[in-house]
Amino acid sequence: MASPSRLDRFHQRHPWSHNDHYGPWVARQVAASGSEHVLDVGCGTGNLSALLSRRAATVTGLEPDPGTARAAAERFTGDPSVSILEAPFEERDTRRRWDAVTLVAVLHHLPLAPTLRELRDCLSPGGRLVVVGCYREAGPVDLLTSLSAALANPVMALVKHPARAAAPPPHMTAPTREPQETLSDIRAAAAQELPGARIRRRLFWRYTLVYDAPVGRGPA
């Protein structure tokens, strides 16, 4: 198998987004819940927000990076259903509740348990939280999954981006951070803060989490 550095160089020549790969899946989860008003946390340049806007009445995107937020806002100029706010998650309107909240490769940038608690409180009764996240590998199952991803990654790169690229696309230039929590850590925190959350290990170094708020719960 190729070394990590060779795989990195190959991926730079044929860039494709592991996060965008799961965008349609996220949009389907939101649509299946019947959500009308969606909060997209860490929306980047708006790729997921665009998918969500086809299935929801309104989408509010939060993006802390000024340049990226500006690019996203310009993308949706003239579309009243999508609002892009230059703000981190902690500066959201805490009085508002949404039918669905989405995060893709964002949660590992934030304190895990407190953020899960706040995400729970962002939901309207019956609302849905959909997360695609990154985790720290630990143990043989993680390593086996990583090996499978490393083997599949070049194939997907050639399928999704067969031509060589001179530079990565703008939506793939956001700052990255290595995840600190293992999947076991994430499951434990979710069990405490999001009872009933459904967590699955996924390919390409990701996991998914879906949580449905109780229909009849009162304010936290």
C-alpha positions in Angstrom: 0.0 0.0 0.0 1.2 3.6 -0.7 2.7 5.6 2.1 0.6 8.3 3.8 2.7 11.0 2.2 2.2 9.5 -1.3 -1.6 9.3 -0.6 -1.6 12.9 0.5 0.1 14.0 -2.7 -2.3 11.9 -4.8 -5.2 13.5 -3.0 -3.9 17.0 -3.6 -3.7 16.2 -7.4 -7.2 14.7 -7.4 -9.0 16.5 -4.5 -12.4 15.3 -3.4 -14.2 16.2 -0.1 -14.9 13.4 2.4 -17.4 15.8 4.0 -19.3 16.6 0.8 -19.5 12.8 0.2 -21.9 12.6 3.1 -23.8 15.8 2.2 -26.6 14.0 0.4 -27.0 11.6 3.3 -27.3 14.5 5.8 -29.9 16.1 3.6 -31.9 12.9 3.4 -31.9 12.6 7.2 -33.2 16.1 7.5 -35.9 15.7 4.9 -37.0 12.4 6.5 -37.7 14.3 9.7 -40.0 16.8 8.0 -37.8 19.7 9.2 -38.7 23.1 7.8 -36.1 25.4 9.6 -32.5 24.1 9.7 -29.4 25.4 11.4 -26.2 24.4 9.5 -23.3 24.9 12.0 -19.9 25.5 10.4 -21.4 25.8 6.9 -18.2 26.6 5.1 -18.8 27.9 1.6 -22.3 26.5 1.7 -22.3 23.2 -0.1 -24.5 21.4 2.5 -26.6 24.5 3.0 -27.4 24.4 -0.7 -28.6 20.8 -0.5 -30.6 21.5 2.6 -32.3 24.5 1.0 -33.9 22.2 -1.6 -35.7 20.3 1.2 -36.4 22.9 3.9 -38.2 26.2 4.1 -35.2 28.1 5.6 -31.6 27.4 6.3 -29.4 29.4 8.6 -25.7 28.8 8.1 -23.1 29.7 10.8 -19.5 30.2 9.7 -16.8 31.8 11.9 -14.2 32.5 9.2 -14.9 35.9 7.7 -13.7 35.1 4.2 -15.5 31.8 4.0 -18.7 33.4 5.4 -18.5 36.1 2.9 -18.1 33.6 0.0 -21.1 31.7 1.3 -23.2 34.8 1.7 -22.4 35.8 -1.9 -23.4 32.4 -3.1 -26.9 32.8 -1.8 -27.5 36.4 -2.8 -31.0 36.6 -4.0 -32.1 33.4 -2.2 -34.2 34.5 0.8 -34.5 31.0 2.1 -30.8 30.9 3.1 -29.1 33.2 5.6 -25.4 33.1 6.3 -24.1 34.5 9.6 -20.5 35.2 10.3 -20.4 33.7 13.8 -19.2 30.7 15.7 -21.7 28.3 17.3 -21.4 29.9 20.7 -22.6 33.2 19.3 -25.8 31.9 17.8 -29.2 33.2 18.9 -29.8 31.1 22.0 -33.5 32.0 22.1 -34.2 30.3 18.8 -35.0 26.7 18.2 -34.7 24.8 14.9 -36.4 21.8 13.5 -33.0 20.3 12.5 -29.4 21.1 13.2 -26.5 19.8 11.1 -22.7 19.6 11.7 -20.2 18.1 9.3 -16.6 17.8 10.5 -17.3 20.5 13.1 -17.9 18.9 16.4 -14.3 17.9 17.0 -13.4 21.6 17.0 -15.7 22.2 20.0 -15.8 20.8 23.6 -17.7 17.6 23.2 -20.1 17.1 26.1 -21.1 20.8 26.6 -21.6 21.2 22.8 -23.9 18.2 22.6 -25.9 19.6 25.5 -26.2 23.0 23.7 -27.1 21.3 20.4 -29.9 19.4 22.2 -31.2 22.6 23.5 -31.2 24.1 20.0 -33.8 21.7 18.8 -37.5 22.2 18.8 -39.6 19.4 20.3 -39.3 16.5 17.9 -36.4 18.2 16.1 -33.5 16.2 14.6 -29.7 16.6 15.1 -27.5 15.2 12.3 -23.7 15.0 12.8 -21.0 13.8 10.5 -17.9 13.8 12.7 -14.2 12.9 13.0 -12.8 10.7 15.7 -9.4 9.6 17.0 -8.5 6.1 16.0 -8.0 3.7 18.9 -8.0 -0.1 18.6 -8.0 -2.7 15.8 -11.5 -2.0 14.5 -10.6 1.6 13.9 -7.3 0.6 12.2 -9.1 -1.9 10.0 -11.6 0.7 8.9 -8.8 3.2 8.3 -7.1 0.7 6.1 -10.3 0.2 4.1 -10.6 3.9 3.7 -7.0 4.3 2.6 -7.5 1.7 -0.1 -10.8 3.2 -1.3 -9.7 6.8 -1.2 -7.6 6.8 -4.4 -10.4 5.1 -6.3 -12.9 7.6 -5.2 -10.5 10.4 -6.0 -10.2 9.2 -9.6 -14.0 8.8 -10.0 -14.9 12.2 -8.5 -12.0 14.2 -9.7 -10.2 12.5 -12.6 -8.4 15.6 -13.9 -5.4 16.8 -12.1 -6.0 20.0 -10.0 -3.6 22.9 -9.7 -5.0 23.8 -6.3 -7.6 22.5 -3.9 -11.1 24.0 -4.3 -12.1 26.8 -1.8 -14.4 24.5 0.2 -11.4 22.3 1.0 -9.1 24.9 2.4 -10.6 25.4 5.8 -8.4 25.0 8.9 -8.3 21.4 10.1 -7.8 20.0 13.6 -7.0 16.5 14.7 -9.8 14.9 16.7 -9.1 14.2 20.4 -12.0 11.9 21.3 -12.3 8.3 20.3 -15.5 6.8 19.1 -16.0 5.3 22.5 -15.6 8.8 24.1 -18.2 10.1 21.7 -20.7 7.3 22.3 -20.3 7.8 26.1 -20.9 11.6 25.9 -23.9 11.0 23.6 -25.4 8.5 25.9 -25.3 11.1 28.7 -26.4 14.1 26.7 -28.4 12.7 23.8 -30.2 9.5 25.1 -31.3 7.4 22.1 -28.8 8.9 19.7 -27.8 6.5 16.8 -24.1 6.5 16.1 -22.4 4.5 13.3 -18.8 4.2 12.3 -18.4 5.2 8.6 -15.9 5.0 5.9 -13.3 7.8 5.2 -12.5 8.5 8.8 -16.0 9.6 9.8 -18.9 8.6 12.0 -22.5 9.7 11.9 -24.9 10.6 14.7 -28.6 11.1 14.5 -30.6 12.2 17.5 -34.4 13.0 17.6 -35.5 15.2 20.5 -38.6 14.0 22.4 -41.8 15.5 21.0 -43.2 16.5 24.3 -40.2 17.8 26.1 -40.3 21.2 27.7 -37.5 23.8 27.9 -34.2 22.6 29.3 
